[in-house]
Amino acid sequence: MKLEIKKINTIKDLGTWFKYAEPEGGESQWKEGRSAMEFARYMISSNNNLPKEISTYLKNIGFKNEDYICYPEEITSFENSEFGKGPGRHHDGLLVSKNYLVGIEAKVSEPFDCPISKKMGNAKNNSDKGDNMHKRISNFLKFLKPDFGDDTLESVNSLMYQLVSGSVGTIIESRNRNLSNAVFLIIEFDGDVKKEKNYSKNVENNQNAYNDFLEFLKLKDKDDINRYIDVDVDKGKIRMWINKIRITIRKEEY
């Protein structure tokens, strides 16, 4: 599986990655041992091939050998949709081939944004008193799980916003590109990474958040092959797998 990395121009090293695909947080987010730089390094170091951990997983779930383009820092717009106004989904990387799409969220120990309850609570200070954010999150959840009802919103208040929006954004990108098979993939880097004071606890919190999200989708007990949801869209049905893989970084291999 060959890989090309591009964002306006072809990206071949960390310098051109930052130049053409600067992370949302800019230089403050571009630090050795943290997710933005380590994800860039991971993709670049594969020598124009899809990294083996990703390609192995894709083969295991039945994806055929295809060449991919990686679009770093790709943004999926939610404007003019049932998901309300405001910022779209900011993918750390979007992998696209002829028949498949992979939306990537990279982490070391950074949180998945914040719980949806906090997202809606903060939005109450907006001019619309939070109506737009409430609509967005409610429709996100109904999109992923059609039998979800607003009357049960409080029961899932602890779901992390980035997991929900990342899944929806991956499906929307698949719909926009007429692709019926997709993956929302979380990559967690460990090993020689930059570890903050509460690093271990933060990693544990992220794992619990991931498990809670799988529980919401009734996927927690599914194996890799069967950990997917089918979502009806206007152009048919999209099957999206969800997975989390761990990549161990060793500085001597840089």
Residue pairs with C-beta under 8 A, 6 or more apart in sequence:
1 49
1 50
1 55
1 58
1 65
1 66
1 67
1 68
1 97
2 48
2 49
2 50
2 67
2 68
3 43
3 46
3 48
3 49
3 50
3 51
3 67
3 68
3 69
3 70
4 10
4 48
4 67
4 68
4 69
4 70
5 11
5 12
5 17
5 43
5 44
5 69
5 70
5 72
6 69
6 70
6 71
7 20
7 21
7 71
7 72
7 73
7 74
8 20
9 16
9 20
10 16
11 17
11 20
11 21
11 44
11 72
12 44
13 44
14 37
14 40
14 41
14 44
17 40
17 44
17 72
18 30
18 40
20 72
21 40
21 72
21 73
22 30
22 73
23 29
23 30
23 36
23 73
24 73
24 90
25 36
29 36
30 36
30 37
31 37
31 194
32 38
32 194
33 108
33 192
33 193
33 194
33 195
33 249
34 108
34 110
34 193
34 194
35 92
35 106
35 107
35 108
35 110
35 189
36 92
36 106
38 106
38 108
38 189
38 193
38 249
39 92
39 93
39 104
39 106
39 187
39 189
40 72
41 254
42 51
42 187
42 189
42 247
43 51
43 70
43 72
43 93
45 51
46 52
49 55
50 58
50 68
50 95
53 245
53 247
54 95
54 102
54 185
54 245
57 183
57 185
57 224
57 243
57 245
58 100
58 102
58 183
59 65
60 224
60 225
61 183
61 224
61 225
61 228
61 241
62 225
63 99
63 100
63 181
64 99
66 97
66 98
66 99
66 100
67 97
67 98
68 95
68 96
68 97
68 100
68 102
69 95
69 96
69 97
70 93
70 94
70 95
71 91
71 93
71 94
71 95
71 96
72 92
72 93
73 90
73 91
73 92
73 93
74 90
74 91
74 93
74 94
74 173
75 87
75 88
75 89
75 90
75 91
76 88
76 89
76 91
76 169
76 170
76 172
76 173
76 176
77 88
78 84
78 86
78 87
78 88
78 89
78 136
78 168
78 169
78 172
79 85
79 88
81 172
82 139
82 143
83 135
83 136
83 139
83 140
83 143
83 168
84 132
84 133
84 135
84 136
84 139
85 132
86 132
86 133
86 136
88 169
89 103
89 165
89 166
89 168
89 169
89 170
89 172
91 103
91 104
91 105
91 166
91 169
91 170
91 173
92 104
92 105
92 106
93 102
93 103
93 104
93 106
94 101
94 102
94 103
94 104
94 173
95 101
95 102
95 103
95 104
96 102
96 177
96 179
99 179
99 181
100 179
100 181
100 182
100 183
101 170
101 173
101 174
101 177
101 179
101 181
101 182
101 183
102 170
102 182
102 183
102 184
102 185
103 166
103 167
103 169
103 170
103 173
103 182
103 183
103 184
103 185
104 185
104 186
104 187
105 112
105 162
105 163
105 166
105 184
105 185
105 186
105 187
106 186
106 187
106 189
107 186
107 187
107 188
107 189
107 206
108 188
108 189
108 190
108 193
108 194
109 193
109 195
109 196
109 199
109 202
109 203
109 206
110 202
111 160
111 162
111 202
111 205
111 206
111 209
112 160
112 161
112 162
112 163
112 206
112 209
113 119
113 160
113 161
113 162
113 165
114 160
114 161
115 157
115 158
115 159
115 160
115 161
116 137
116 156
116 157
116 158
116 159
116 160
116 161
116 164
117 157
117 158
119 133
119 137
119 161
120 130
120 133
120 134
120 137
121 130
123 130
123 132
123 133
123 134
124 130
126 132
126 133
137 153
137 161
137 164
138 150
138 153
140 164
140 165
140 168
141 148
141 153
141 156
141 159
141 164
141 216
142 148
143 168
143 171
143 231
144 164
144 167
144 168
144 217
144 229
144 231
145 216
145 217
145 229
146 232
156 216
158 209
158 212
159 209
159 212
159 213
159 216
160 209
160 212
160 213
163 186
163 209
163 210
163 213
164 213
166 184
167 184
167 240
167 242
170 182
170 183
170 184
170 240
171 182
171 231
171 233
171 238
171 240
173 182
174 180
174 181
174 182
174 238
174 240
175 233
175 234
175 235
175 238
178 235
179 238
180 236
180 237
180 238
180 239
181 238
181 239
182 238
182 239
182 240
182 241
183 240
183 241
183 242
183 243
184 240
184 241
184 242
184 243
185 242
185 243
185 244
185 245
186 210
186 243
186 244
186 245
187 244
187 245
187 246
187 247
188 203
188 206
188 244
188 245
188 246
188 247
189 246
189 247
189 248
189 249
190 203
190 246
190 247
190 248
190 249
191 248
191 249
191 250
192 249
192 250
192 251
193 249
196 202
210 244
211 220
213 242
214 220
214 222
214 227
214 242
217 229
217 242
219 227
219 228
219 229
219 242
222 228
224 241
224 243
227 241
227 242
227 243
228 239
228 240
228 241
228 242
229 239
229 240
229 242
230 237
230 238
230 239
231 237
231 238
231 239
231 240
